[in-house]
């Protein structure tokens, strides 16, 4: 009964106003930069005209939103792919064969570098939002935990309580917010934690809400669990030091509309 109650809460959360009108059960977060020597128009054309349509038409994801960093960040772009996969194994079982096939067909162009990508799963909605929040929030704020080597036994709720401001302190600025997390490879009781908040405010206004101890950038990210299997060498990297359970890194992002749409379409 407890498991059914949790699933019921998550199903209800998917109807809450937030990212694109809801917080989906699963997100694939891809952090990327334009590859050296690639012009911006080619980068945009591949994503909007080829990559996103392929992924959605094959049923790998239900929607995607691309954001551009509006505050200090090691990468320029964050793409959030929405889905309803219950866990990582289910996601990879469907997505990896299709992604490999698309690459064989020449439909995965070498236009971007992806320093990190990760599937994360809904831990809980903090603020359900209201109909006044647009499908793509004017500002999306991400707060990451240290993703290198999360401590065993430290779940998302524990990190949230130690690392971020209280919920009521953020609620006025972020009418829609939720927590996501994933277990890194080989650490089933640890969590890579991610908080997302949608706001109508400008990033400069939001900065005052975050305490000085919070880092303004992306965190150390560690070894990803990507869609494409990683090279043999990545698995042999030395283990990173354990992270602090109250560490947090904050970046603000602006949504990127589809080229040539007026009014902007996301």
C-alpha atoms as one frame of an Amber mdcrd trajectory, in Angstrom:
protein
   0.000   0.000   0.000   2.844   2.406   0.789   4.355   1.954  -2.685   0.953
   2.520  -4.295   0.509   5.712  -2.285   3.887   7.045  -3.467   3.049   6.262
  -7.091  -0.296   7.984  -6.645   1.442  11.111  -5.387   3.806  11.071  -8.364
   0.938  10.593 -10.830  -0.816  13.590  -9.276   2.400  15.602  -9.479   2.621
  15.032 -13.231  -0.559  17.116 -13.555   0.938  19.988 -11.555   1.907  23.152
 -13.380   5.668  23.358 -13.701   8.004  22.313 -16.493   5.772  22.380 -19.538
   2.639  22.182 -17.402   3.794  19.317 -15.194   6.764  17.732 -13.483   7.273
  14.456 -15.353   8.228  11.227 -13.621  11.605  11.120 -15.407  13.954  13.707
 -16.907  17.044  13.148 -19.000  19.257  16.163 -18.293  21.910  16.828 -20.948
  24.528  19.537 -20.349  26.193  20.608 -23.573  28.330  23.094 -25.475  28.622
  23.716 -29.194  31.487  21.635 -30.603  34.602  23.563 -31.698  34.312  24.810
 -35.272  30.530  24.320 -35.450  28.457  27.424 -36.162  25.431  28.250 -34.070
  22.947  27.831 -36.937  24.073  24.268 -37.662  23.893  23.401 -33.970  20.363
  24.786 -33.768  19.239  23.135 -37.015  20.346  19.673 -35.901  18.574  19.874
 -32.563  15.303  21.488 -33.686  14.941  19.963 -37.167  16.402  16.479 -36.677
  17.289  15.358 -33.167  14.212  16.453 -31.261  11.704  15.299 -33.923  13.456
  11.897 -34.171  13.366  11.392 -30.415   9.728  12.397 -30.013   8.412  10.540
 -33.043  10.055   7.312 -31.872   8.373   7.713 -28.477  11.665   7.880 -26.595
  10.586  11.072 -24.824   7.352  13.023 -24.595   8.809  16.538 -24.755  12.027
  18.494 -24.520  12.939  21.998 -23.433  16.316  23.578 -24.112  17.673  26.299
 -21.811  20.636  28.687 -22.097  22.684  29.599 -19.030  21.863  33.048 -17.643
  24.405  32.886 -14.797  27.902  31.391 -14.402  28.055  27.848 -15.752  30.629
  25.457 -17.203  28.218  24.682 -20.031  26.003  26.949 -22.111  23.047  24.633
 -22.691  20.776  22.473 -20.553  18.270  20.248 -22.352  15.587  18.539 -20.286
  13.945  15.570 -21.981  10.670  14.509 -20.350   9.520  10.889 -20.024   7.582
   8.520 -17.776  10.169   5.743 -17.324   9.936   4.236 -13.827  13.679   3.632
 -13.472  17.040   3.752 -15.235  16.934   0.191 -16.557  13.585   0.804 -18.251
  14.828   4.056 -19.779  18.045   2.592 -21.181  16.304  -0.548 -22.478  14.151
   1.562 -24.788  16.387   4.511 -25.581  19.834   2.996 -26.145  18.936   0.724
 -29.114  17.086   3.546 -30.838  19.876   6.049 -30.192  22.509   3.663 -31.552
  20.375   3.060 -34.642  19.984   6.802 -35.243  23.741   7.238 -34.968  24.290
   4.457 -37.509  21.882   6.260 -39.850  23.953   9.454 -39.606  21.271  11.334
 -37.702  23.476  12.137 -34.686  25.660  14.964 -35.953  28.950  15.902 -34.233
  27.733  19.411 -33.446  27.892  19.389 -29.662  29.990  18.267 -26.735  28.086
  16.743 -23.817  30.275  16.929 -20.689  27.548  15.246 -18.663  24.118  13.662
 -18.971  21.974  11.891 -16.407  18.533  10.369 -15.988  16.850  11.680 -12.847
  13.549  10.630 -11.305  10.905  12.601  -9.466  11.329  12.646  -5.693   8.507
  15.054  -4.938   6.824  18.322  -5.875   7.421  21.226  -3.505   5.174  23.808
  -5.196   2.535  22.836  -7.739   2.447  26.211  -9.436  -0.524  27.974 -10.975
  -1.964  28.455 -14.470  -0.095  31.793 -14.703   3.227  29.971 -15.169   3.956
  29.608 -18.881   4.718  26.280 -20.537   8.382  27.298 -20.563   9.249  29.229
 -17.390  10.864  32.657 -17.967  13.606  31.519 -15.569  14.505  27.996 -14.548
  16.804  27.632 -11.542  18.716  24.412 -10.955  20.291  23.528  -7.609  22.593
  20.504  -7.748  24.181  18.460  -5.030  27.755  17.269  -5.470  27.380  14.610
  -8.166  30.922  13.167  -7.969  30.420  10.680  -5.156  27.211  11.184  -3.151
  27.400   9.662   0.301  25.808   6.256   0.745  22.586   6.399   2.681  22.118
  10.142   2.091  18.916  10.473   0.084  17.402  13.448  -1.674  15.284  14.566
   1.294  18.333  14.696   3.577  20.334  16.734   1.043  17.382  19.082   0.474
  16.995  19.734   4.198  20.705  20.507   4.696  21.662  22.237   1.465  18.781
  24.462   0.347  16.731  27.251   1.919  13.439  26.236   3.566  10.538  25.575
   1.220   8.540  28.576   2.398  11.522  30.865   1.759  11.534  29.879  -1.919
   7.809  29.485  -2.525   7.074  33.144  -3.277   9.771  33.344  -5.945   9.272
  29.849  -7.362   5.542  29.057  -7.772   6.528  25.686  -9.237   9.383  23.543
  -7.939  10.303  19.895  -7.526  13.102  17.564  -6.534  14.726  14.891  -8.713
  17.444  12.357  -7.955  19.305   9.356  -9.329  21.610   6.713  -7.943  25.069
   6.811  -9.549  26.513   3.555 -10.877  27.594   1.257  -8.057  26.006   3.317
  -5.265  22.357   2.261  -4.959  21.690   4.061  -1.658  23.339   7.369  -2.654
  21.579  10.088  -4.635  22.618  12.635  -7.197  20.126  15.331  -6.222  18.657
  18.085  -8.379  16.152  20.790  -7.421  14.257  22.650 -10.161  12.372  25.894
  -9.673  10.279  27.812 -12.238  10.018  31.565 -11.754   8.718  34.649 -13.542
  11.506  36.724 -11.985  14.783  37.770 -13.574  17.867  35.823 -12.415  19.282
  38.972 -10.772  16.245  39.170  -8.489  16.476  35.492  -7.603  20.105  35.673
  -6.502  19.171  37.319  -3.189  17.230  34.211  -2.170  20.269  31.947  -2.227
  22.723  32.074   0.704  26.329  33.081   0.198  27.617  29.548   0.916  25.852
  28.207  -2.214  28.217  27.966  -5.179  27.238  29.861  -8.346  28.062  27.332
 -11.041  27.608  23.662 -11.889  28.915  21.087  -9.411  31.685  18.558  -9.890
  29.765  15.956 -11.878  31.676  12.688 -11.756  31.076   9.809 -14.181  27.737
   9.938 -16.034  25.280   7.231 -16.982  24.792   8.406 -20.581  22.501   7.185
 -23.330  25.423   6.006 -25.433  27.603   3.468 -23.570  30.764   5.172 -22.345
  34.230   4.216 -23.514  36.179   1.506 -21.686  38.577   4.064 -20.251  35.928
   6.013 -18.320  35.163   3.128 -15.986  38.787   2.972 -14.818  38.992   6.534
 -13.509  40.091   6.902  -9.859  37.299   7.214  -7.315  36.568  10.839  -6.341
  36.483  11.948  -2.710  33.121  11.751  -0.903  31.056  14.886  -1.198  29.705
  17.126   1.557  26.040  16.319   2.252  25.088  20.017   2.471  26.834  21.226
  -0.703  24.787  22.997  -3.389  25.476  24.655  -6.736  22.972  27.022  -8.368
  22.566  28.099 -12.016  19.788  30.161 -13.607  18.620  29.381 -17.148  16.438
  30.973 -19.852  14.332  28.882 -22.278  15.401  28.727 -25.934  12.468  29.055
 -28.394  12.239  27.194 -31.669  13.893  29.336 -34.388  11.571  31.570 -36.367
   8.504  31.162 -34.153   6.450  34.237 -33.317   5.170  34.305 -30.686   7.976
  32.097 -29.336   7.190  28.379 -29.287   9.139  25.954 -27.074
